[in-house]
């Protein structure tokens, strides 16, 4: 029978080793999330695990990009994080689909319908610049069904 108890010294050694490894990896952390429920930071290793899990169980992976990360005084989608993600995932050969924005009818700031359309065009152009993502689906915007999504 296997024991799940470990020697405290072994646990401490592994903890120190993992801490050193994580400090090295900290430089490679990629931020993909927004500020609606706080910043969400995912490491490359976490993304790898999530992608691999979905593939192993036979699901098509869909990743939601933050449409509320804006630039130019809020008028334009800031695709910087999306590009970092695509650079990394394309180098790994990860093929998946995308959603831009999530339940935008219940969060602020509200985007105009024109902004939303332009953001989707910008995402499609970005995806098309990566051969592996030319055929990826772009979904959304998803809603919670609470109210009108757009400010106009």
PyMOL commands that set and color helices and strands:
alter all, ss='L'
color gray80, all
select helices_A, chain A and resi 8-28+44-56+80-92+104-106+113-128+131-133
alter helices_A, ss='H'
color red, helices_A
select strands_A, chain A and resi 30-31+41-42+62-65+70-71+76-77+97-100+138-139
alter strands_A, ss='S'
color yellow, strands_A
deselect
rebuild
show_as cartoon
